[in-house]
Amino acid sequence: MSVQDFWSCTPHETRLVCEAAGARELALYRRGLWIAWHTAALTRVKRMPNLGGMLKRLGPGGEKAQTASEILQTAGWITAAYQPAGKGNNEER
């Protein structure tokens, strides 16, 4: 967040930005721990497990991909949320 962005945000928006940054840092930390643990575990095995089998156990992973219309709808909501009151998008949410 730039200094200009910081001073144009409300305290609530600033708190949300800080919480999101904290969540990103925690996710990176957890990922690092996961990588370190699995690296250490795999160095101790006598025979490397099949990578295909390991990947298959992870499953398809996550949610289904969004459609183009879902992405555009979400982008519209985000844009409307950041517009000053009384300007731009007048449609109901």
Phi and psi restraints in degrees (range 20) as a CNS / XPLOR table:
assign (resid 1 and name C) (resid 2 and name N)
       (resid 2 and name CA) (resid 2 and name C) 1.0 -77.6 20.0 2
assign (resid 2 and name N) (resid 2 and name CA)
       (resid 2 and name C) (resid 3 and name N) 1.0 166.0 20.0 2
assign (resid 2 and name C) (resid 3 and name N)
       (resid 3 and name CA) (resid 3 and name C) 1.0 -61.9 20.0 2
assign (resid 3 and name N) (resid 3 and name CA)
       (resid 3 and name C) (resid 4 and name N) 1.0 -41.5 20.0 2
assign (resid 3 and name C) (resid 4 and name N)
       (resid 4 and name CA) (resid 4 and name C) 1.0 -63.1 20.0 2
assign (resid 4 and name N) (resid 4 and name CA)
       (resid 4 and name C) (resid 5 and name N) 1.0 -42.6 20.0 2
assign (resid 4 and name C) (resid 5 and name N)
       (resid 5 and name CA) (resid 5 and name C) 1.0 -63.0 20.0 2
assign (resid 5 and name N) (resid 5 and name CA)
       (resid 5 and name C) (resid 6 and name N) 1.0 -41.1 20.0 2
assign (resid 5 and name C) (resid 6 and name N)
       (resid 6 and name CA) (resid 6 and name C) 1.0 -57.9 20.0 2
assign (resid 6 and name N) (resid 6 and name CA)
       (resid 6 and name C) (resid 7 and name N) 1.0 -48.2 20.0 2
assign (resid 6 and name C) (resid 7 and name N)
       (resid 7 and name CA) (resid 7 and name C) 1.0 -75.0 20.0 2
assign (resid 7 and name N) (resid 7 and name CA)
       (resid 7 and name C) (resid 8 and name N) 1.0 -14.9 20.0 2
assign (resid 7 and name C) (resid 8 and name N)
       (resid 8 and name CA) (resid 8 and name C) 1.0 -92.6 20.0 2
assign (resid 8 and name N) (resid 8 and name CA)
       (resid 8 and name C) (resid 9 and name N) 1.0 -6.6 20.0 2
assign (resid 8 and name C) (resid 9 and name N)
       (resid 9 and name CA) (resid 9 and name C) 1.0 -89.7 20.0 2
assign (resid 9 and name N) (resid 9 and name CA)
       (resid 9 and name C) (resid 10 and name N) 1.0 152.2 20.0 2
assign (resid 9 and name C) (resid 10 and name N)
       (resid 10 and name CA) (resid 10 and name C) 1.0 -78.4 20.0 2
assign (resid 10 and name N) (resid 10 and name CA)
       (resid 10 and name C) (resid 11 and name N) 1.0 163.6 20.0 2
assign (resid 10 and name C) (resid 11 and name N)
       (resid 11 and name CA) (resid 11 and name C) 1.0 -56.5 20.0 2
assign (resid 11 and name N) (resid 11 and name CA)
       (resid 11 and name C) (resid 12 and name N) 1.0 -37.7 20.0 2
assign (resid 11 and name C) (resid 12 and name N)
       (resid 12 and name CA) (resid 12 and name C) 1.0 -63.0 20.0 2
assign (resid 12 and name N) (resid 12 and name CA)
       (resid 12 and name C) (resid 13 and name N) 1.0 -46.3 20.0 2
assign (resid 12 and name C) (resid 13 and name N)
       (resid 13 and name CA) (resid 13 and name C) 1.0 -63.2 20.0 2
assign (resid 13 and name N) (resid 13 and name CA)
       (resid 13 and name C) (resid 14 and name N) 1.0 -38.9 20.0 2
assign (resid 13 and name C) (resid 14 and name N)
       (resid 14 and name CA) (resid 14 and name C) 1.0 -63.8 20.0 2
assign (resid 14 and name N) (resid 14 and name CA)
       (resid 14 and name C) (resid 15 and name N) 1.0 -41.5 20.0 2
assign (resid 14 and name C) (resid 15 and name N)
       (resid 15 and name CA) (resid 15 and name C) 1.0 -62.1 20.0 2
assign (resid 15 and name N) (resid 15 and name CA)
       (resid 15 and name C) (resid 16 and name N) 1.0 -41.2 20.0 2
assign (resid 15 and name C) (resid 16 and name N)
       (resid 16 and name CA) (resid 16 and name C) 1.0 -63.6 20.0 2
assign (resid 16 and name N) (resid 16 and name CA)
       (resid 16 and name C) (resid 17 and name N) 1.0 -41.1 20.0 2
assign (resid 16 and name C) (resid 17 and name N)
       (resid 17 and name CA) (resid 17 and name C) 1.0 -62.7 20.0 2
assign (resid 17 and name N) (resid 17 and name CA)
       (resid 17 and name C) (resid 18 and name N) 1.0 -43.2 20.0 2
assign (resid 17 and name C) (resid 18 and name N)
       (resid 18 and name CA) (resid 18 and name C) 1.0 -65.6 20.0 2
assign (resid 18 and name N) (resid 18 and name CA)
       (resid 18 and name C) (resid 19 and name N) 1.0 -41.0 20.0 2
assign (resid 18 and name C) (resid 19 and name N)
       (resid 19 and name CA) (resid 19 and name C) 1.0 -63.9 20.0 2
assign (resid 19 and name N) (resid 19 and name CA)
       (resid 19 and name C) (resid 20 and name N) 1.0 -40.7 20.0 2
assign (resid 19 and name C) (resid 20 and name N)
       (resid 20 and name CA) (resid 20 and name C) 1.0 -64.7 20.0 2
assign (resid 20 and name N) (resid 20 and name CA)
       (resid 20 and name C) (resid 21 and name N) 1.0 -40.7 20.0 2
assign (resid 20 and name C) (resid 21 and name N)
       (resid 21 and name CA) (resid 21 and name C) 1.0 -64.3 20.0 2
assign (resid 21 and name N) (resid 21 and name CA)
       (resid 21 and name C) (resid 22 and name N) 1.0 -40.4 20.0 2
assign (resid 21 and name C) (resid 22 and name N)
       (resid 22 and name CA) (resid 22 and name C) 1.0 -63.7 20.0 2
assign (resid 22 and name N) (resid 22 and name CA)
       (resid 22 and name C) (resid 23 and name N) 1.0 -40.2 20.0 2
assign (resid 22 and name C) (resid 23 and name N)
       (resid 23 and name CA) (resid 23 and name C) 1.0 -65.0 20.0 2
assign (resid 23 and name N) (resid 23 and name CA)
       (resid 23 and name C) (resid 24 and name N) 1.0 -39.6 20.0 2
assign (resid 23 and name C) (resid 24 and name N)
       (resid 24 and name CA) (resid 24 and name C) 1.0 -63.0 20.0 2
assign (resid 24 and name N) (resid 24 and name CA)
       (resid 24 and name C) (resid 25 and name N) 1.0 -44.2 20.0 2
assign (resid 24 and name C) (resid 25 and name N)
       (resid 25 and name CA) (resid 25 and name C) 1.0 -62.9 20.0 2
assign (resid 25 and name N) (resid 25 and name CA)
       (resid 25 and name C) (resid 26 and name N) 1.0 -42.2 20.0 2
assign (resid 25 and name C) (resid 26 and name N)
       (resid 26 and name CA) (resid 26 and name C) 1.0 -63.6 20.0 2
assign (resid 26 and name N) (resid 26 and name CA)
       (resid 26 and name C) (resid 27 and name N) 1.0 -41.1 20.0 2
assign (resid 26 and name C) (resid 27 and name N)
       (resid 27 and name CA) (resid 27 and name C) 1.0 -63.3 20.0 2
assign (resid 27 and name N) (resid 27 and name CA)
       (resid 27 and name C) (resid 28 and name N) 1.0 -41.3 20.0 2
assign (resid 27 and name C) (resid 28 and name N)
       (resid 28 and name CA) (resid 28 and name C) 1.0 -64.2 20.0 2
assign (resid 28 and name N) (resid 28 and name CA)
       (resid 28 and name C) (resid 29 and name N) 1.0 -40.9 20.0 2
assign (resid 28 and name C) (resid 29 and name N)
       (resid 29 and name CA) (resid 29 and name C) 1.0 -63.1 20.0 2
assign (resid 29 and name N) (resid 29 and name CA)
       (resid 29 and name C) (resid 30 and name N) 1.0 -45.8 20.0 2
assign (resid 29 and name C) (resid 30 and name N)
       (resid 30 and name CA) (resid 30 and name C) 1.0 -63.0 20.0 2
assign (resid 30 and name N) (resid 30 and name CA)
       (resid 30 and name C) (resid 31 and name N) 1.0 -39.0 20.0 2
assign (resid 30 and name C) (resid 31 and name N)
       (resid 31 and name CA) (resid 31 and name C) 1.0 -63.2 20.0 2
assign (resid 31 and name N) (resid 31 and name CA)
       (resid 31 and name C) (resid 32 and name N) 1.0 -42.4 20.0 2
assign (resid 31 and name C) (resid 32 and name N)
       (resid 32 and name CA) (resid 32 and name C) 1.0 -61.6 20.0 2
assign (resid 32 and name N) (resid 32 and name CA)
       (resid 32 and name C) (resid 33 and name N) 1.0 -42.0 20.0 2
assign (resid 32 and name C) (resid 33 and name N)
       (resid 33 and name CA) (resid 33 and name C) 1.0 -62.9 20.0 2
assign (resid 33 and name N) (resid 33 and name CA)
       (resid 33 and name C) (resid 34 and name N) 1.0 -41.9 20.0 2
assign (resid 33 and name C) (resid 34 and name N)
       (resid 34 and name CA) (resid 34 and name C) 1.0 -61.0 20.0 2
assign (resid 34 and name N) (resid 34 and name CA)
       (resid 34 and name C) (resid 35 and name N) 1.0 -46.3 20.0 2
assign (resid 34 and name C) (resid 35 and name N)
       (resid 35 and name CA) (resid 35 and name C) 1.0 -63.7 20.0 2
assign (resid 35 and name N) (resid 35 and name CA)
       (resid 35 and name C) (resid 36 and name N) 1.0 -45.1 20.0 2
assign (resid 35 and name C) (resid 36 and name N)
       (resid 36 and name CA) (resid 36 and name C) 1.0 -62.4 20.0 2
assign (resid 36 and name N) (resid 36 and name CA)
       (resid 36 and name C) (resid 37 and name N) 1.0 -43.5 20.0 2
assign (resid 36 and name C) (resid 37 and name N)
       (resid 37 and name CA) (resid 37 and name C) 1.0 -63.5 20.0 2
assign (resid 37 and name N) (resid 37 and name CA)
       (resid 37 and name C) (resid 38 and name N) 1.0 -47.4 20.0 2
assign (resid 37 and name C) (resid 38 and name N)
       (resid 38 and name CA) (resid 38 and name C) 1.0 -68.4 20.0 2
assign (resid 38 and name N) (resid 38 and name CA)
       (resid 38 and name C) (resid 39 and name N) 1.0 -34.8 20.0 2
assign (resid 38 and name C) (resid 39 and name N)
       (resid 39 and name CA) (resid 39 and name C) 1.0 -62.7 20.0 2
assign (resid 39 and name N) (resid 39 and name CA)
       (resid 39 and name C) (resid 40 and name N) 1.0 -46.7 20.0 2
assign (resid 39 and name C) (resid 40 and name N)
       (resid 40 and name CA) (resid 40 and name C) 1.0 -63.0 20.0 2
assign (resid 40 and name N) (resid 40 and name CA)
       (resid 40 and name C) (resid 41 and name N) 1.0 -41.9 20.0 2
assign (resid 40 and name C) (resid 41 and name N)
       (resid 41 and name CA) (resid 41 and name C) 1.0 -65.6 20.0 2
assign (resid 41 and name N) (resid 41 and name CA)
       (resid 41 and name C) (resid 42 and name N) 1.0 -41.8 20.0 2
assign (resid 41 and name C) (resid 42 and name N)
       (resid 42 and name CA) (resid 42 and name C) 1.0 -71.7 20.0 2
assign (resid 42 and name N) (resid 42 and name CA)
       (resid 42 and name C) (resid 43 and name N) 1.0 -23.0 20.0 2
assign (resid 42 and name C) (resid 43 and name N)
       (resid 43 and name CA) (resid 43 and name C) 1.0 -74.0 20.0 2
assign (resid 43 and name N) (resid 43 and name CA)
       (resid 43 and name C) (resid 44 and name N) 1.0 -17.0 20.0 2
assign (resid 43 and name C) (resid 44 and name N)
       (resid 44 and name CA) (resid 44 and name C) 1.0 -93.0 20.0 2
assign (resid 44 and name N) (resid 44 and name CA)
       (resid 44 and name C) (resid 45 and name N) 1.0 -11.9 20.0 2
assign (resid 44 and name C) (resid 45 and name N)
       (resid 45 and name CA) (resid 45 and name C) 1.0 -79.2 20.0 2
assign (resid 45 and name N) (resid 45 and name CA)
       (resid 45 and name C) (resid 46 and name N) 1.0 144.7 20.0 2
assign (resid 45 and name C) (resid 46 and name N)
       (resid 46 and name CA) (resid 46 and name C) 1.0 -78.5 20.0 2
assign (resid 46 and name N) (resid 46 and name CA)
       (resid 46 and name C) (resid 47 and name N) 1.0 -33.8 20.0 2
assign (resid 46 and name C) (resid 47 and name N)
       (resid 47 and name CA) (resid 47 and name C) 1.0 -128.2 20.0 2
assign (resid 47 and name N) (resid 47 and name CA)
       (resid 47 and name C) (resid 48 and name N) 1.0 123.3 20.0 2
assign (resid 47 and name C) (resid 48 and name N)
       (resid 48 and name CA) (resid 48 and name C) 1.0 -63.1 20.0 2
assign (resid 48 and name N) (resid 48 and name CA)
       (resid 48 and name C) (resid 49 and name N) 1.0 133.4 20.0 2
assign (resid 48 and name C) (resid 49 and name N)
       (resid 49 and name CA) (resid 49 and name C) 1.0 -68.7 20.0 2
assign (resid 49 and name N) (resid 49 and name CA)
       (resid 49 and name C) (resid 50 and name N) 1.0 156.8 20.0 2
assign (resid 49 and name C) (resid 50 and name N)
       (resid 50 and name CA) (resid 50 and name C) 1.0 -67.6 20.0 2
assign (resid 50 and name N) (resid 50 and name CA)
       (resid 50 and name C) (resid 51 and name N) 1.0 126.2 20.0 2
assign (resid 50 and name C) (resid 51 and name N)
       (resid 51 and name CA) (resid 51 and name C) 1.0 -63.1 20.0 2
assign (resid 51 and name N) (resid 51 and name CA)
       (resid 51 and name C) (resid 52 and name N) 1.0 -38.7 20.0 2
assign (resid 51 and name C) (resid 52 and name N)
       (resid 52 and name CA) (resid 52 and name C) 1.0 -58.9 20.0 2
assign (resid 52 and name N) (resid 52 and name CA)
       (resid 52 and name C) (resid 53 and name N) 1.0 -42.4 20.0 2
assign (resid 52 and name C) (resid 53 and name N)
       (resid 53 and name CA) (resid 53 and name C) 1.0 -66.0 20.0 2
assign (resid 53 and name N) (resid 53 and name CA)
       (resid 53 and name C) (resid 54 and name N) 1.0 -39.1 20.0 2
assign (resid 53 and name C) (resid 54 and name N)
       (resid 54 and name CA) (resid 54 and name C) 1.0 -64.7 20.0 2
assign (resid 54 and name N) (resid 54 and name CA)
       (resid 54 and name C) (resid 55 and name N) 1.0 -42.8 20.0 2
assign (resid 54 and name C) (resid 55 and name N)
       (resid 55 and name CA) (resid 55 and name C) 1.0 -68.6 20.0 2
assign (resid 55 and name N) (resid 55 and name CA)
       (resid 55 and name C) (resid 56 and name N) 1.0 -35.2 20.0 2
assign (resid 55 and name C) (resid 56 and name N)
       (resid 56 and name CA) (resid 56 and name C) 1.0 -64.3 20.0 2
assign (resid 56 and name N) (resid 56 and name CA)
       (resid 56 and name C) (resid 57 and name N) 1.0 -35.4 20.0 2
assign (resid 56 and name C) (resid 57 and name N)
       (resid 57 and name CA) (resid 57 and name C) 1.0 -66.2 20.0 2
assign (resid 57 and name N) (resid 57 and name CA)
       (resid 57 and name C) (resid 58 and name N) 1.0 -22.9 20.0 2
assign (resid 57 and name C) (resid 58 and name N)
       (resid 58 and name CA) (resid 58 and name C) 1.0 -72.0 20.0 2
assign (resid 58 and name N) (resid 58 and name CA)
       (resid 58 and name C) (resid 59 and name N) 1.0 -21.4 20.0 2
assign (resid 58 and name C) (resid 59 and name N)
       (resid 59 and name CA) (resid 59 and name C) 1.0 77.4 20.0 2
assign (resid 59 and name N) (resid 59 and name CA)
       (resid 59 and name C) (resid 60 and name N) 1.0 -175.2 20.0 2
assign (resid 59 and name C) (resid 60 and name N)
       (resid 60 and name CA) (resid 60 and name C) 1.0 -64.8 20.0 2
assign (resid 60 and name N) (resid 60 and name CA)
       (resid 60 and name C) (resid 61 and name N) 1.0 -28.1 20.0 2
assign (resid 60 and name C) (resid 61 and name N)
       (resid 61 and name CA) (resid 61 and name C) 1.0 75.2 20.0 2
assign (resid 61 and name N) (resid 61 and name CA)
       (resid 61 and name C) (resid 62 and name N) 1.0 125.7 20.0 2
assign (resid 61 and name C) (resid 62 and name N)
       (resid 62 and name CA) (resid 62 and name C) 1.0 69.8 20.0 2
assign (resid 62 and name N) (resid 62 and name CA)
       (resid 62 and name C) (resid 63 and name N) 1.0 -167.4 20.0 2
assign (resid 62 and name C) (resid 63 and name N)
       (resid 63 and name CA) (resid 63 and name C) 1.0 -87.3 20.0 2
assign (resid 63 and name N) (resid 63 and name CA)
       (resid 63 and name C) (resid 64 and name N) 1.0 166.9 20.0 2
assign (resid 63 and name C) (resid 64 and name N)
       (resid 64 and name CA) (resid 64 and name C) 1.0 -69.3 20.0 2
assign (resid 64 and name N) (resid 64 and name CA)
       (resid 64 and name C) (resid 65 and name N) 1.0 154.8 20.0 2
assign (resid 64 and name C) (resid 65 and name N)
       (resid 65 and name CA) (resid 65 and name C) 1.0 -66.7 20.0 2
assign (resid 65 and name N) (resid 65 and name CA)
       (resid 65 and name C) (resid 66 and name N) 1.0 144.3 20.0 2
assign (resid 65 and name C) (resid 66 and name N)
       (resid 66 and name CA) (resid 66 and name C) 1.0 -76.0 20.0 2
assign (resid 66 and name N) (resid 66 and name CA)
       (resid 66 and name C) (resid 67 and name N) 1.0 149.2 20.0 2
assign (resid 66 and name C) (resid 67 and name N)
       (resid 67 and name CA) (resid 67 and name C) 1.0 -80.2 20.0 2
assign (resid 67 and name N) (resid 67 and name CA)
       (resid 67 and name C) (resid 68 and name N) 1.0 165.0 20.0 2
assign (resid 67 and name C) (resid 68 and name N)
       (resid 68 and name CA) (resid 68 and name C) 1.0 -60.0 20.0 2
assign (resid 68 and name N) (resid 68 and name CA)
       (resid 68 and name C) (resid 69 and name N) 1.0 -38.9 20.0 2
assign (resid 68 and name C) (resid 69 and name N)
       (resid 69 and name CA) (resid 69 and name C) 1.0 -68.1 20.0 2
assign (resid 69 and name N) (resid 69 and name CA)
       (resid 69 and name C) (resid 70 and name N) 1.0 -35.6 20.0 2
assign (resid 69 and name C) (resid 70 and name N)
       (resid 70 and name CA) (resid 70 and name C) 1.0 -65.8 20.0 2
assign (resid 70 and name N) (resid 70 and name CA)
       (resid 70 and name C) (resid 71 and name N) 1.0 -40.0 20.0 2
assign (resid 70 and name C) (resid 71 and name N)
       (resid 71 and name CA) (resid 71 and name C) 1.0 -64.9 20.0 2
assign (resid 71 and name N) (resid 71 and name CA)
       (resid 71 and name C) (resid 72 and name N) 1.0 -44.4 20.0 2
assign (resid 71 and name C) (resid 72 and name N)
       (resid 72 and name CA) (resid 72 and name C) 1.0 -64.2 20.0 2
assign (resid 72 and name N) (resid 72 and name CA)
       (resid 72 and name C) (resid 73 and name N) 1.0 -39.3 20.0 2
assign (resid 72 and name C) (resid 73 and name N)
       (resid 73 and name CA) (resid 73 and name C) 1.0 -63.7 20.0 2
assign (resid 73 and name N) (resid 73 and name CA)
       (resid 73 and name C) (resid 74 and name N) 1.0 -44.4 20.0 2
assign (resid 73 and name C) (resid 74 and name N)
       (resid 74 and name CA) (resid 74 and name C) 1.0 -64.1 20.0 2
assign (resid 74 and name N) (resid 74 and name CA)
       (resid 74 and name C) (resid 75 and name N) 1.0 -42.3 20.0 2
assign (resid 74 and name C) (resid 75 and name N)
       (resid 75 and name CA) (resid 75 and name C) 1.0 -61.6 20.0 2
assign (resid 75 and name N) (resid 75 and name CA)
       (resid 75 and name C) (resid 76 and name N) 1.0 -38.3 20.0 2
assign (resid 75 and name C) (resid 76 and name N)
       (resid 76 and name CA) (resid 76 and name C) 1.0 -63.2 20.0 2
assign (resid 76 and name N) (resid 76 and name CA)
       (resid 76 and name C) (resid 77 and name N) 1.0 -41.0 20.0 2
assign (resid 76 and name C) (resid 77 and name N)
       (resid 77 and name CA) (resid 77 and name C) 1.0 -64.4 20.0 2
assign (resid 77 and name N) (resid 77 and name CA)
       (resid 77 and name C) (resid 78 and name N) 1.0 -42.6 20.0 2
assign (resid 77 and name C) (resid 78 and name N)
       (resid 78 and name CA) (resid 78 and name C) 1.0 -64.7 20.0 2
assign (resid 78 and name N) (resid 78 and name CA)
       (resid 78 and name C) (resid 79 and name N) 1.0 -44.7 20.0 2
assign (resid 78 and name C) (resid 79 and name N)
       (resid 79 and name CA) (resid 79 and name C) 1.0 -60.7 20.0 2
assign (resid 79 and name N) (resid 79 and name CA)
       (resid 79 and name C) (resid 80 and name N) 1.0 -44.5 20.0 2
assign (resid 79 and name C) (resid 80 and name N)
       (resid 80 and name CA) (resid 80 and name C) 1.0 -64.3 20.0 2
assign (resid 80 and name N) (resid 80 and name CA)
       (resid 80 and name C) (resid 81 and name N) 1.0 -36.1 20.0 2
assign (resid 80 and name C) (resid 81 and name N)
       (resid 81 and name CA) (resid 81 and name C) 1.0 -67.0 20.0 2
assign (resid 81 and name N) (resid 81 and name CA)
       (resid 81 and name C) (resid 82 and name N) 1.0 -27.0 20.0 2
assign (resid 81 and name C) (resid 82 and name N)
       (resid 82 and name CA) (resid 82 and name C) 1.0 -98.7 20.0 2
assign (resid 82 and name N) (resid 82 and name CA)
       (resid 82 and name C) (resid 83 and name N) 1.0 1.9 20.0 2
assign (resid 82 and name C) (resid 83 and name N)
       (resid 83 and name CA) (resid 83 and name C) 1.0 -82.3 20.0 2
assign (resid 83 and name N) (resid 83 and name CA)
       (resid 83 and name C) (resid 84 and name N) 1.0 143.9 20.0 2
assign (resid 83 and name C) (resid 84 and name N)
       (resid 84 and name CA) (resid 84 and name C) 1.0 -60.2 20.0 2
assign (resid 84 and name N) (resid 84 and name CA)
       (resid 84 and name C) (resid 85 and name N) 1.0 150.8 20.0 2
assign (resid 84 and name C) (resid 85 and name N)
       (resid 85 and name CA) (resid 85 and name C) 1.0 -57.6 20.0 2
assign (resid 85 and name N) (resid 85 and name CA)
       (resid 85 and name C) (resid 86 and name N) 1.0 136.4 20.0 2
assign (resid 85 and name C) (resid 86 and name N)
       (resid 86 and name CA) (resid 86 and name C) 1.0 85.2 20.0 2
assign (resid 86 and name N) (resid 86 and name CA)
       (resid 86 and name C) (resid 87 and name N) 1.0 0.2 20.0 2
assign (resid 86 and name C) (resid 87 and name N)
       (resid 87 and name CA) (resid 87 and name C) 1.0 -115.7 20.0 2
assign (resid 87 and name N) (resid 87 and name CA)
       (resid 87 and name C) (resid 88 and name N) 1.0 148.6 20.0 2
assign (resid 87 and name C) (resid 88 and name N)
       (resid 88 and name CA) (resid 88 and name C) 1.0 76.3 20.0 2
assign (resid 88 and name N) (resid 88 and name CA)
       (resid 88 and name C) (resid 89 and name N) 1.0 -126.4 20.0 2
assign (resid 88 and name C) (resid 89 and name N)
       (resid 89 and name CA) (resid 89 and name C) 1.0 -65.4 20.0 2
assign (resid 89 and name N) (resid 89 and name CA)
       (resid 89 and name C) (resid 90 and name N) 1.0 117.7 20.0 2
assign (resid 89 and name C) (resid 90 and name N)
       (resid 90 and name CA) (resid 90 and name C) 1.0 -104.5 20.0 2
assign (resid 90 and name N) (resid 90 and name CA)
       (resid 90 and name C) (resid 91 and name N) 1.0 1.5 20.0 2
assign (resid 90 and name C) (resid 91 and name N)
       (resid 91 and name CA) (resid 91 and name C) 1.0 -75.6 20.0 2
assign (resid 91 and name N) (resid 91 and name CA)
       (resid 91 and name C) (resid 92 and name N) 1.0 154.3 20.0 2
assign (resid 91 and name C) (resid 92 and name N)
       (resid 92 and name CA) (resid 92 and name C) 1.0 -69.8 20.0 2
assign (resid 92 and name N) (resid 92 and name CA)
       (resid 92 and name C) (resid 93 and name N) 1.0 145.0 20.0 2
